[in-house]
């Protein structure tokens, strides 16, 4: 049992053990990693009753903290969601191993052959809130990419994350890989986060996954490099050329399928020429499904809407709430997104290919979509098996962070007694 009272000593030991494990993982075989992840998936399914019982403790804790319904939804595990965790583990297991992949190769006139190959980052610290499935996703992806990982879940998911982590350790044992390859910080004490952010000797990168408060804290205090995952202020622009049925299908799915995920739509921008027709229809449909529509001028006369406030633009509601406003044209929509967006995911609904190309060209969000629900902003839906998060920065990783994004590269240079003139 680890001593959790001396936080600096606890975190230093975790870091040292992770660093040692990363040296072994760097040359672990694809079969070992595949075996570990498949065994972990089997363990999750076999112990699902225990995981659900642990989650019930977390749900009680979260209700006592008066967490919002959206946050409770993120936290909750049932058999279907556990089946999703199992599927994610198996999907990552079956993916090609990124380590050692040759991403470029060329010969030089000097006689040198040069290859650029993927290599593990080393030790990754993942700090996340609420969603206990991140324990499995992050552990699996880091392992697949040959990295050791230190997981620090939210206080509200402590028991669920611990139960899932135990399954990951079972998988490591089955593959004869070091158990320290995937470690879970065994305390709710927030001082552990502060320590993790400064462990430059043992941690190579930090990945925060959570709300604006968490990411802001990490960016302010971290001395370790950070893959930023900012809030999902997701916009959908309805162009004058949009197909009415596609608009209804996509907008309703993007807002209501799961309101508590970062790919949920938060703001609807409607071209002025269709505001009274298609715009009215989609807002009425949203209201009919229980969505509170906070409408700007030109839309606030629609029955059932509430008048939008300035603070509603640029807000991640994570709830059955959406802001809506009229824009003069596509450039008005782009200007709004540039002002209020978070560079996460934005979508255009249009049948005019020129409009879609203009939208894609002029915006620089990590994910841009055309005629598709923003709920697809997910590494699993991108074929990555799972994701640690959606990186909204521009350095190294961007968009869904899967196993390939958790690697760096090195150059292998081969000669034959080659000397430089």
Secondary structure by P-SEA (a helix, b strand, c coil): cccccaaaaaaaaaaaaaaaaaaaaccccaaaaaaaaaaaaaaaaaaaaaaaaaaaaaaaaaaaacccaaaaaaacccaaaaaaaaaaaaaaaacccccccccccccccccbbbbbbbbbccbbbbbbccccaaaaaaaaaaaaabbbbbbbccccaaaaaaaaaaaaaaaaaaaccccccccccccccaaaaaaaaaccccccbbbbbccaaaaaaaaaccccccccccccbbbbbbcccccaaaaaaaaaaaccccccccccccbbbbccccccaaaaaaaaaaaaacccccccccccccccccccccccccccccccbbbbbbbccaaaaaaaaaacccccbbbbbcccaaaaaaaaaaccccccccccccccccccccccccccccccccccccccccccccbbbbbbbbbcccccc
